[in-house]
Amino acid sequence: MLKGKKILLGVTGSIAAYKTAYLIRLLRKERADVKVIMTPSSKDFITPLTLSVLSRNRIYSDPFNPQSGKWYSHIDLGLWADIFLIAPASANTIAKMARGIADNLLLTTYLSARSPVMIAPAMDVDMYDHIATQENLDILRKRNVYILESPEGVLASGLSGPGRMMEPDEIVLELMSFFSLHPKKVNKLAGKKILITAGPTYESIDPVRFIGNHSSGKMGIALAEKAVQMGAEATLILGPGNDISIPNKIKVIRVVSAEEMYRAATQVFPESDVAILAAAVSDFTPVEKSDRKIKREKKELVLHLRPTKDIAAELGKRKTKKQMLIGFALESENELENALIKIKKKNLDFIVLNSLRDEGAGFGYDTNKVTIIDKSGNRKEYPLKAKTEVAQDILNFIKQQF
């Protein structure tokens, strides 16, 4: 998503400047081209050498080289960039940006930049909450500066509250989303609301035991991450049993049982453009659930089960002509036949089939091998890939349907 993008990174005097090393590393990993401008005070927090090595470019700080007299044009830097990202953006730099003060190379570049500008504020909570800082941020918003909201947390001072710089991986996600929303060509997923279900459901037998499955939720989480990278708004309804870190940009609704997932899905679906049902929902749930732990007093324990509510079938009934509904199928036999039956029976637009027969695919793996099948039985097979790449393939397929 960031391959070939020219990112001009401004670093200001904040303790959060140490995070820029990791941020540059992530940007380079995404194959972006990075140049760095440092304010004089930022060098007290991280060395230019560190950022030069990581960015593979020289660092800009002074407007000219005092030894050679060579001039480093702020205009040229501003023209070079696809986006000017200032992270961290201190209260001092934000104030100067709002008032048009240009007393260092970063600020003169800002005033002459023709590219979009994005900032990630970083300061103590009292400074962030101060009316002067908030007014300065409002001024920048009105001038179309893209403000990355500061998350709450423990700050360097020991206080808690807003003022932390957004984490580097979140900033990269914001950049991906930004470029998806502002492409040279129309991105048909930009602004779309995508509902994704993921993970297992647990059906309680008693307070200790449950019926469940081995789903990790990795495929659904990868879909949600890729969706926001492509400019969509993602709501992830996530079952239990995983500790995977999820970007803040994704709205997460955590559930446990099939009934809870059903209620959440039917509530969110009416406002969704697309629903991708990647969760491994339990087909059955105990008729009776004991309030106390069942003791091992008998040689046998008989459980009476009833079917859970069919989320795919219910959403298929409610689906309008403007909505798209995608199901998942994990089969151990007669894969294609069963997938086609499921498409027609549940009014799906298409289905993503993965087989338990393929090594490295299915529950628990970081890889998957899928076949996408439409209503007419047309199918597109993909080789074994990382689930993040599979998610990209699925979303690219969806994008082509609009």
Secondary structure, 3 states (H helix, E strand, C coil): CCCCCEEEEEECCCHHHHHHHHHHHHHHHCCCEEEEEECHHHHHCCCHHHHHHHHCCCEECCCECCCCCCECCHHHHHHHCCEEEEEEECHHHHHHHHHCCCCCHHHHHHHHCCCCEEEEECCCHHHHHCHHHHHHHHHHHHCCCEECCCCEEECCCCCEEECCCCCHHHHHHHHHHHHHHCCCCCCCCCCCEEEEEECECCEECCCCCEECCCCCCHHHHHHHHHHHHCCCEEEEEECCCCCCCCCCCCEEEECCCHHHHHHHHHHHHHHCCEEEECCECCCEEECCCCCCCCCCCCCCCCCCEEECCCHHHHHHHHCCCCCEEEEEEEECCCHHHHHHHHHHHCCCCEEEEEECCCCCCCCCCCEECEEEEECCCCEEECCCEEHHHHHHHHHHHHHHHC
